[in-house]
């Protein structure tokens, strides 16, 4: 009996199973990459918001008393929760300001943290 050229049904099924597993892994990797890109974009926006909060304090020539504050802000349609910690420095004319942008929800996951310094304006305004 002459053997025919080609693949057996079993070989075809094994090949299809291997392809299915490979495509599943590829699809999962693509999904994870998309999630990572979204997370990076969110952290970048949070970083900008933290910078904006410090820049606003500098522009308004604020010199807050040491302590902690929390609040919310809205930028480009995104609502942010923030915490601000103001501490003294060895030079009494400067304040250290740490702004943290928190993830939405009730958790304490910090998306961004920026440290800035505020200078007391001549005349001692607060």
Secondary structure, 3 states (H helix, E strand, C coil): CCCCCCCCHHHHHHHHHHHHHHHHHHHHHHHHHHHHHHHHHHHHHHHHHHHHHHHHHHHCCCCCCCEEEEEEEEECCEEEEEEEEEEECCCCCEEEEEEEEECCCCCCCEEEEEEEEEECCCCCCC
